[in-house]
């Protein structure tokens, strides 16, 4: 089959790889000059199976109310005269019930664990180098209430096969000595030795190069403007995608199947076809600092519970990522939020980095209210979805790419996940 994948972030590139492995003729359409130049570019770098709980949980509404109006809050919700934002917010609140939270957590863990295993097998097969590390992931707490409430989540993750061990402040510092400067402020932590981290941009670029070697065609600097549909109802099909080429010309590309991996832009792109995806962009931030004192910088990937930040050592760089701003598709950097990243990182690791030369980045995470992505069939017979991964695109990317390749090929994926359109 001829398959066109729209988008070359981690989810689109992984889908293209596995589709080619399944024997399909694959073309990837990407508006940017290369792979992984938007949301995949500068994320927090964690493969965090044991920390893949959904944002929507029973404690979320009260925290969001507390953060309203604070420019440096972990989650900043800017109300807009925008129907999708209000609908998304209402659905998010429904997903905060204990029953929905438990269900959504199981779904996220199932896909995340499958994806981690898929990534490891792919790494062994291709020998890709993406500055990865297998030192585990540690959540640390400086607030007693956060620490006590975390124990239920750790217990649930352990019951789902992701051992997340609750530990004392002394054990936190023993596992990661770089946290010694804040030892007296620590309440406790939890640690998952089986989790890992790595540079998702490096991985995706390297995988795209391997895919090209295997025969996948990447059309960069090419903008998809619309999908061309024939027929109606259950008999409708997509026959082609209309594009603008790097030279500004219109070109129509035909295929047998189409996979949408356009992140936050999937929803507006598909709306003219009558497909309504509950995806809203959450603008995430990261700062990358040069490491000047390796002994003072963390090796274990960390999650700062109170500030909703993650820290990942990428060779001679320290990446700190997190916070979210619900403010439409705008991407300008907010100075207050950038300063918050510098301030917290320098508090935790005062001697580790050159804090005068950060590299800031922001990207639009494609959030669903439940945190469960759209992976599967749309109501149009040959149009498939692989989008809406939110903050877990890197964690779920390889698994969802392999799964959508199976679905396009007419096979049921091996992972126990409720694939969209396949109930």
N, C-alpha and C positions, 0 to 999 in steps of 0.2 A: 504494500500500500504506500501511496504518497501521503505523507503527514506533514503538516505545517504547524510549528510551535510558535506562538506569539509571546515573546519575552525571553531574555537570556540571563535572568538572575539564577540563583541556585536551583529553584524549582523548575524553571524552564530548561536550563542546561542539563540537569539530571534527567528530566523527561526525554530530552533529545538523545542523550547517551543510551538510555535503556530502550528507547524505541528503535534506535539503530542496531542495538544488540539483538533485538527481536527480529531483525531482518527488514525493517521498513526503510523507505527512501525518505530522509528527513531534511527539512529546511527550517531554520530558525530565523524569525523576523525580529529585529531589534533596532529601535530608533537611535540608540546611543552608538558611539564609535567602537564599543567593545562590550564584552560580557561583564556582568557584575558591576555596573557603574551607577546603580541607584540604591535600592534598599539593601542589597547584599554587600555593598561596598564597605561600609564602616560600622557594622553592628558589634554587639558585645562579645562575639566570638565563642560563645559557649555551646557545647552539645550537652544540653541540660535535661536529660530524661527525668531525673528524680526531682527536678524543679519545674516541671511543665504543667503546674496547676494553672487553671484558667484565671484571668483577672477577675471574672465575675464570681464572687464568693460571698458568704453572708456578712463578712466584715467590710466589704468594699463600699457600700453606700455611705456609711458613716465617715469613712476616711475621705471619700471624695468631697463630701460636704465640708469637712474640716479644711480641705485644701483649696476650696473655691476662692478665687481672687488673688492667690499667692503666686507671684511670677516664677518662683523657684520651686514650686511644689512638685512632687514626683509625678502627679497626674494633674494637668491643667486643662479644664474643660471650658472652652470659650463658646458660649451659646451663640448660635448663628440663626438667621432666618432661613433655615435650610431643612427641608422635610426629612431627608435621609438622616441627618444628625439626630433629630428628635425621635424618629422611629428607631434608630439604632440604640439610643439611650434607653427607650422604653423596653426594648428587647433585652438589653443588658441587665436591667433591674430584674426582669423575670428569671434570668439565668443565675441570679444570686441566691436562689433558694438552696438549702442543704441538699435536697434530692437532685436538682439539676447540677449542682457543683460536683457531687460525687460521680454522676454519670459522665459529665464532660471531662473530669480528671481521668477517668478510666480510658476514654477515647484518646485523649492527648498522650497518655502514657503508652498506649498500645502502638500508636503510629510512631512516637518518638523512639521507643525501644527498637522497633523494627527498622527504623531509619538508621539508628546507630549501628546495628548489626550490618546493614547494607553498606554503610559508609566504610566500615572496617574491612569488609570483603572487597570493596572497590579499591580501597587504599592498598591492600595486599596485591590485588591484580595489576594495578596501574603504576604503583610506586610513586604516587603523586606526593610532592613536597609542598606543604602549606603551613609550615611553622606550627605543627600541632603538638600537643602535650597531653599526656595521660596521667597527670598528677591528681586528678579528681576535682570536685567542686565542693566548696565549703560555704555554707550560709552562716553569717555571724550576726549576733543580736546585741544591741546596746540599750534596748528597752525591754523591761521585764514582761510587760503585757504581750508584746510581739513574740517573745521567747516562749511564754507559756502557751499561747495560741498556736505556735508552730508545731507543737508536739503531736497534735492530731493529724496534721498534714504529713509529718514524718512517719507516723504510724500507718497512715493510709498508703503512702508510697511503698513502705516496706511490705505491706500486705499484697501490693501489686507486683512484687518482685524487684523493686528498686530499693535496696537497703540504704536508708538514710539515717545514720546513727546520731542520736542526740549526744552532745559532748559538753564538757565544762569549759570555762574560760582558759584554764591551764592547758587543756587538751587542744583548744583552738590555737593557742600560741605555739604549742609543741609541734602541731602539724604545719603551721605557717608562721615561722619566727618573724616575718616582716610586720606582723600585727603587734609586736611587742610594745611599740610606743603608745598603744591604746589599751593595753592589757587591763588596766584598772577600770576601764569603761565597759568592758565586755560582760554580758550577762550569761552568754553561752553560745552554742552553735549547733549545727548538724553537718555531717560530712558524708559524701558519697564518693568512695575511692574509684568507682567504675566509670564515672563521667569524665569528660575531657573537653578540650577547647582547641581552636585553631583559627587561622585567618580564612574566613569564608570567601573573601574576594580572591585570594591566591588560589584556593581550591577550585573555585568556579572557572577562573581564567584557565588554569591548567587542565581542567576537565574539558573545557571547550576546545582547547588545542588538541587533546587526545581524540575528541569526537570528530574534529576536522580530519585528522589522520585516518579515521575509520570511514569517512565519506559523508559526514553531516555537513550541510552547507549553511553557513551563517551569513545572513545578509544584514550587515551593520549599516548604521546611518540611513535606515529604511523605516519609514513610519507607516504603520497599518492604519488606514482611515476608516474602513468599514468592512464587514463581512457581507457577502452577496448570497442571499438565500433564494432557493426555489421551492415551490410547493407550499402547502399549509398543513397545520395540525401535525399529526403523527408522521405524515409522509414528507414533511419539510426536511430539506438538507441544505447545508452550506456548500456552495459549489466553488467559491473562490474568495480570496481576500484582496481588497483594493489597497494599493500601497503608493507611497511617494518615494521614489528612488533617491539616492544621494545627489543626482543631478537635477532633481526637481520635477522629474517626469512621473506621470501616473503609470502604474503597471498592475495588471491583474494576474494573480498567481492562483492556479487551480490545484486542488488536492482532493484526496479521498476522505481525509479526516483532519480536524483542526483541534489544537490544544491551547487553551487560554491560560497563560501564566504571566499575566500582566500586573500582578500585585494590586495596589489600590486603584489602578486605572481599569481593572477588569469590569467593575460595576458600571461606570459610565459608557464603556465601550460596548457592552452587551445590552444596555437598556433599549436601544432602538429595535432590537430583535424581540422585545417583550420578555427578556430574562432579567429578573430582579434579584440581584445579589445583595445580601445584607453585609456589605463590606464598607468600613469607613476608615479613612487614613488617620493614623496616630503618628504624629511627627516625633520621631525619636532622635536623641542626640548621642554623640560620642565625642570624646577627646582622646587623642593619642599623644603620649608624652615620650620623649627620648629618655631611656634609662641611663643614668649617669653613675649609679652605684648599685651594681647587680645584687650585692648581698643584702640590700635594704628593700629590694623590690620583690613582690610575691611571685612564687612559682605555681602555687595552687590557685586555680581560678576561684574568685570570691564573689559572694552576693551580700551586699550590705542591706539588711532587711529594712532598717529605719529610713534609708534614703532611696531605696529601690534602684540601686546601682549595681553593676557587675564590673569586675576587674579581671582582665586576662593579660598575662605576660606573653608577648609575641616576640621572642628573641630579645632584641635590644630596645623594644618598645613596650609601653604599658598602655593598654586600651581600657578606658572606662566608658561604659555605655549605660543608657537608661533614660528615665523620665519620659513622659509622653505628653503631647499637646494635641488636643482634639480641636482643630481649627481649620478644617477644610484641607485644600490641596496646597496651601501656602508653605514655602520652605525656607524663608529667611531665618537666619540664626537669631535667637533671642539672647541678648547679652547677659541678662540676669541668669538664665539657665546655663549658659556657658561658664559664667563665674562660679556657679554652684558646683559644677564638676571639678573645677580647679581647687576650690576651697576644700571640698571633702577629700579629694585625693591627697592634697598636701597635708591635711590633718592626720590621715591614716599612715602615710608613708613620707614623712617630711624630708628624708635624706635620699630618697630613691631616684628622683627624676629632675630634669630641667623643666620647671613649671613655667618658665618664661616663653617657651616655644611650643605650645600645644597645637595640634592639628585638629580643628573642629570639623564635624560632619553632621549633617542631619538627613534623615530619610523618612519616607512615609510608609509605616508598617501597615499592611492591609489587615485590619482587625475585623473579626466577626464578633458578635456579642458573646458567643459561647467559647471563643478561642478555637473552635473546631473548624478546620479549613474545608473548602469545597473541593473534594477530590472525587471525580466520577463523571457520569453522563449528564448532559443537559437534556432539556425536553426536545432539542433538535438532534436527530438520530446520529449525526456524525460530528457533533460538537462536544468537546470534553473540557472539563474544568480541573485545574490544578492551581488553586489560588486561595487567598484569604488566610495565610499561615500566621499572620500577626507577628508576634515576637519570636515565634518558633520556626521561622523559615529555614534557618541553618540546622536546627535540631531535627526537623522533619523532612528536609529537602530531598535527600537521597531516597528515603523510603517512599515519599509521595511520588517522586519521579519514576521509581520502579513500579509502583502500584498503577499509575495511570498508563504506563506502557503495557502492563498486563491487560487492563480494561480495554484499551484501544485494540489490542490483539484478540479480544474475545475471551480472555481468561479471567478467572476470579483470583485476586491477589491473596496471598497466604496469610496476611495479617488480619486479625479480628477487629475490624473497623467498619463503621456504618458509612459505606461509600455513598456519595450523593447520587440520587437518581437510580439506585439499584435495590430499593426495598421491595 
